[in-house]
Amino acid sequence: MTPPNNIDVEEIVRIASQEQHPAARRRLLKAIHLVEVFFSYKVTQRDGKEVRSTPLLRLSDGTHAMMLYTSKSHPDLTERFAGGAFKDTLAAALQMPPLDWVILSNSASQWVAIAKGQISGILDDLHSDREGQIGSPMASEVDPTGKILEDFITDHVTSKSDELPLPIGSVLGDRELFLDLTAGQDENGQPIMKTFQIQHLPHLIRVYTSRIRPGITYGGIRWKALKDMIRNAPEISGVQIMNNTDDWVVFDRESLGLDSSDK
């Protein structure tokens, strides 16, 4: 099983581990619920039959944790290991009487801990999200990185921070965004991008995370191609990225990694 839509599981775990914020952990859980994770197992004999069980790690405070890993090459995995969707391993962990925690670790051993008492609520939330789609796949199943991007932008606006949240660039990856174009074309038959002024930036182009708004002429472009285009067009001040709830962030040329020679 591969991560849906090539979601960067390692990066999302790192973000949730470092931020230690409920919103970051919520994004992690919604994004990876169908992603395969790995865990060690041991085999014992019982009544002449082989029985598989998951060894629990005894923590320094005397509690016990089931360890889950994002990669089958993690050095802490034993020679015998198995894999399963994250949500299924959570459900299985709920049935382990001695268990107190589930700990998810990425390849760099950055981790997020989930208390056993929180598992039922997490599974209920995931189930509610699925039912909320009225028979359609969950948005996070179809495009999990899209949901994370939407949340990052909204969380940034809510925080009223002047600094761009660094993970946005990672979440954008090479996903497709949608340019806001005029209805006409230039003399060469090429589409014309609208420009906007925001504060001290006089010539921003605008892209949307989706094409849900009527009455707009859209032009699809990949994030990396968009950055290359801005690099080669010094008259462009940067780009405004607007999500589905009209929250937005602005990347100026410096934020895009374009040095003075590119301006």
VENVENFEN-V862829 format. One line per field, one symbol per residue. ss: DSSP state (H for helix, E for strand, L for the rest). psi: psi as a letter, one per 40 degrees, with the letter a starting at -180 (. if undefined). burial: I if it has 16 or more other ideal C-beta (glycine too) atoms within 10 Angstrom, else O. A space follows every 10 residues. Layout:
# VENVENFEN-V862829
ss->???
psi->???
burial->???
This chain:
# VENVENFEN-V862829
ss->LLLHHHLLHH HHHHHHHHHL LHHHHHHHHH HHLLLEEEEE LEEEEELLEE EEELLLEELL LLLEEEEEEL LLLLLLLLLL EEEEEHHHHH HHHLLLLLLL EEEEELLLLL EEEEEHHHHH HHHHHHHHHH HLLLLLLLHH HHHHHHHHHH HHHHHHHHHL LLLLLLHHHH HHLLLEEEEE EEEEELLLLL EEELEEEELL EEEEEEEELL LLLLLLEEEE EEHHHHHHHH HLLLLLLEEE EELLLLLEEE EELLLLLLLH HHL
psi->hihhffhgdd dddddddddf iddddddddd dedeihiiii iihihhfeih hiihiihhid eeiiihhiie heehdehidh iiiiiddddd ddddehdehd ihhhhadefh ihihideedd dddddddddd deefeiiidd ddgddddddd ddddddddef iehhhdeddd ddbfihihih iidaiaeeei ihhiiihhbe hdgiihiiea fehiehhihh iidddddddd degeehdahh hhaeeeiiih hadddefhad ee.
burial->OOIIOOIIIO OIIIIIIOOO OOOIIOIIII IIIIIIIIII OOOOOOOOOO OOOIOIOOOO OOOIIIIIII OOOIOOIOOO OOOIOIIOII OOIOOOOOII IIOIIIOOOI IIOIOIOOIO OIIOOIOOII OOOOOOOIII IOIIIIIIII IIIIIIOOOO OOOOIOIIII IIIOIOIIII IOOOOOOOOO OOIOOOOOOO IOOIIIIIIO OOOOOOOIOO IOIOOIIOOI IOOOOIIIII IIIIOOIIII IIIOOIOIOO OOO
